[in-house]
Amino acid sequence: MDWKPVVDVVVTAVFLLGIGLALWGLLTVHRSPYFSEVQKLKWLLLVLFLPYLGPLLWILRVRTERAEAAHRELEAAKRAK
């Protein structure tokens, strides 16, 4: 069996996944309300120069930041009562 077509499809899929992750990362970093402009610039550079690892780190960081923000809002609401 000739594996070249299978390898070509897998390599193309991985390449397109990297491009998609990088584009998604760029858009979501830019729109994020949780970080300052300097932090956003750092994240944008990380996403651009580490196309697979950068967006994955961004996903983990945003999830953590969202959870912390929700916790802060909950605590503020409890203190306001």
C-alpha positions as CSV (number, residue, x, y, z in Angstrom):
1,M,0.0,0.0,0.0
2,D,1.2,3.5,-0.9
3,W,1.1,5.7,2.2
4,K,2.0,8.9,0.4
5,P,-1.6,10.1,-0.1
6,V,-2.4,9.4,3.5
7,V,0.6,11.2,4.8
8,D,-0.2,14.1,2.5
9,V,-3.7,14.4,3.9
10,V,-2.5,14.2,7.5
11,V,0.3,16.8,6.9
12,T,-2.2,19.1,5.2
13,A,-4.7,18.7,8.0
14,V,-2.1,19.4,10.7
15,F,-0.9,22.5,8.7
16,L,-4.5,23.8,8.4
17,L,-5.2,23.2,12.0
18,G,-2.1,25.3,12.9
19,I,-3.3,28.1,10.7
20,G,-6.8,27.9,12.2
21,L,-5.5,27.9,15.8
22,A,-3.3,30.9,15.1
23,L,-6.1,32.9,13.5
24,W,-8.5,32.0,16.3
25,G,-5.9,32.9,18.8
26,L,-5.2,36.3,17.2
27,L,-8.9,37.2,17.1
28,T,-9.7,36.1,20.7
29,V,-6.6,37.7,22.2
30,H,-7.5,41.0,20.5
31,R,-11.1,40.8,21.8
32,S,-10.3,39.7,25.4
33,P,-11.5,42.0,28.1
34,Y,-9.4,40.4,30.8
35,F,-5.9,41.6,29.8
36,S,-4.2,45.0,29.4
37,E,-2.9,46.1,26.0
38,V,0.7,45.1,26.9
39,Q,-0.4,41.6,28.0
40,K,-2.4,41.3,24.8
41,L,0.7,42.2,22.7
42,K,2.7,39.5,24.6
43,W,0.0,36.9,23.9
44,L,-0.3,37.9,20.3
45,L,3.5,37.4,19.8
46,L,3.3,34.1,21.6
47,V,0.4,32.9,19.4
48,L,2.2,34.0,16.2
49,F,5.6,32.6,16.9
50,L,4.4,29.3,18.5
51,P,1.5,28.4,16.3
52,Y,0.4,25.2,18.0
53,L,1.6,25.7,21.6
54,G,0.7,29.4,21.8
55,P,-3.0,29.0,21.1
56,L,-3.2,26.0,23.5
57,L,-1.5,28.1,26.2
58,W,-3.9,30.9,25.5
59,I,-6.9,28.6,25.9
60,L,-5.7,27.4,29.3
61,R,-5.0,31.0,30.4
62,V,-8.3,32.4,29.3
63,R,-10.2,29.5,31.0
64,T,-8.3,30.3,34.2
65,E,-8.9,34.0,33.9
66,R,-12.6,33.6,33.3
67,A,-13.0,31.3,36.3
68,E,-11.1,33.8,38.5
69,A,-13.2,36.7,37.2
70,A,-16.4,34.8,37.9
71,H,-15.2,34.0,41.4
72,R,-14.3,37.7,42.0
73,E,-17.8,38.7,40.8
74,L,-19.4,36.1,43.1
75,E,-17.4,37.3,46.1
76,A,-18.3,40.9,45.3
77,A,-22.0,40.1,45.1
78,K,-21.8,38.3,48.5
79,R,-20.1,41.2,50.1
80,A,-22.6,43.6,48.6
81,K,-25.5,41.9,50.4
